[in-house]
Amino acid sequence: MLLMADTSLFERRFDPLMQAAVCLGGVLIADLLGAGFSSIGESEAPSRFAWLSITAFMLFFAIFNAIFSVASKNLFKYWSRSIYAYMGLAGLGGLMAWGFSGLTIWEAGSYSWMYIVVTIGYLVFISMITLMRKVVEFAQKEEWNAPKIRQKKRRR
């Protein structure tokens, strides 16, 4: 029998540093699998596969981090931890990709642009979620009053 949790996955609080650590672990597993399959001759992973995996996990982090920010109590603290976690993920993941592929980000073709696009996309995602959250909080305030109806004075 499958037990259902009381709260939705999106209502739970996940630390951004833990999210980044999970993504970094995913990058390491993907890179090790790619290198393993290449070494046994099962498949020929392209030399830029490591850059592909870090870029994919950065996008994964960006989307889910923005969604999980809705459940945070202190938005400023979550934002700052998220930005640091993203920078760490991009930096450490880039070093791992360089180590596995032997290519710098500038030698990996369009992946330098993908880093920029995913980073800008991340900032847009987290800004949109923050703005939507502020609008919902404003709409839910009990002090909010409906606009007053104005009556025009008629000239006679």
Secondary structure, 3 states (H helix, E strand, C coil): CCCCCCCCHHHCCCCHHHHHHHHHHHHHHHHHHHHHHHHCCCCCCCCCHHHHHHHHHHHHHHHHHHHHHHHCCCHHHHHHHHHHHHHHHHHHHHHHHHHHHCCCCCCCCCHHHHHHHHHHHHHHHHHHHHHHHHHHHHHHCCCCCCCCCCCCCCCC
